Amino acid sequence: MSFVSDTTAPVHPRIMDAIVEANAGVASSYGADPWTQRAIAQLKDVFETDCAVFFVASGTAANALALASITPPWGAILTHREAHIVLDEAGAPEFYTGGARLLLLDGPHAQFTPQTLDAEAARYARSNVHGVQPFSASISQVTESGAVYEASEVAAISEVCRARGLKLHMDGARFANALAATGATPAEMSWKAGVDVLSFGATKNGALSVEAIVCFDTDAARQLPHLRKRSGHLLAKHRLLGAQMAAYLEDGLWLRNAGHANAMAAKLAAVLESAGGECVHPVRGNAIFVRLDAPMAERLKSAGVVLYRWAPDGPDVYRFVASWATTDADIEVCAQALAAA
Ligand SMILES: *Cc1c(COP(=O)(O)O)cnc(C)c1O
């Protein structure tokens, strides 16, 4: 059994069925197919606005292209030092922007405050030709430590962005989990709070391989078709991306999956805490970061649970991520293993 990541979960059967259905016969390529068009229309409904939508096959591509659409090569992107775009994308944001610099901010739970953002942006005057020019800020929602920004907190960050002339990107690899945690609507958590470009995740929450760049900024929207093609991310058999996203959004499957994953994480956190584990970050989404003593870790391992050390929080902290596919039986295995003490 593995709680290592939500990427270890299978594809949701409804999404797999949709792929198989869309695979019948010929269809227009490069996004001109009915599945893609339908998924784009669904996203406009979901976000209650006429956004521009671009599908890609990975979250790294979504983030790097989104950032490239709002940051020139001589620009800088302000973000948290533990952000996925900093630690887990092998320099893709720098590569796709043509060399923009990441400026790293501090803050607990992989979150930064408007004040921290403002102070760092203030260090780089726009008029100084010798320094990089801050053009954008990027926040992760849910964060890499499992924390969630409330919509009001996003709005406060975007206010600083407006004042400093920055565009705001949200890495929403787990956007659905953040909505399930806060009860905010997709619109409230994005453009109404001042987000310009959103990486809207689906892969971790039941899809096979599709993420949407949801663009609320018209300048960025004009560049994204070309950025995507130039980087090799305009898939020819695009209908298989569109079909995944359409099925993901159909009847609110995406929000049900995320709600389930969050609820399972809360249950598992309660099991681990009652056995003596200590959660080192607030459990809001589907990820738990918990300090376990050696006997606890051993008992879980003996029960067949694959453990994943989370080094940034210390040698005895482990990450557990629940998914749409996590069952009560999975959590019971952990409970039994720990109760056997
Ligand atoms: C998983 C993840 C991504 C996307 O990763 P890919 O492996 O490229 O799909 C982006 N941001 C965050 C915060 C993630 O956890």
The ligand as an SDF file (V2000), in Angstrom:
LIG
                    3D

 15 15  0  0  0  0  0  0  0  0999 V2000
    2.5450   17.3740   -9.0700 C   0  0  0  0  0  0  0  0  0  0  0  0
    2.6790   18.8380   -9.0540 C   0  0  0  0  0  0  0  0  0  0  0  0
    2.8400   19.5460  -10.2650 C   0  0  0  0  0  0  0  0  0  0  0  0
    2.8890   18.8880  -11.6290 C   0  0  0  0  0  0  0  0  0  0  0  0
    3.8110   17.8720  -11.7840 O   0  0  0  0  0  0  0  0  0  0  0  0
    3.9960   17.0020  -13.0970 P   0  0  0  0  0  0  0  0  0  0  0  0
    4.7000   15.8080  -12.6230 O   0  0  0  0  0  0  0  0  0  0  0  0
    4.7880   17.8020  -14.0590 O   0  0  0  0  0  0  0  0  0  0  0  0
    2.6430   16.7130  -13.6690 O   0  0  0  0  0  0  0  0  0  0  0  0
    2.9100   20.9200  -10.1910 C   0  0  0  0  0  0  0  0  0  0  0  0
    2.8370   21.5580   -9.0270 N   0  0  0  0  0  0  0  0  0  0  0  0
    2.6700   20.9220   -7.8540 C   0  0  0  0  0  0  0  0  0  0  0  0
    2.5690   21.7150   -6.5810 C   0  0  0  0  0  0  0  0  0  0  0  0
    2.6020   19.5370   -7.8240 C   0  0  0  0  0  0  0  0  0  0  0  0
    2.4610   18.9070   -6.6620 O   0  0  0  0  0  0  0  0  0  0  0  0
  1  2  1  0
  2  3  1  0
  2 14  2  0
  3  4  1  0
  3 10  2  0
  4  5  1  0
  5  6  1  0
  6  7  2  0
  6  8  1  0
  6  9  1  0
 10 11  1  0
 11 12  2  0
 12 13  1  0
 12 14  1  0
 14 15  1  0
M  END
$$$$
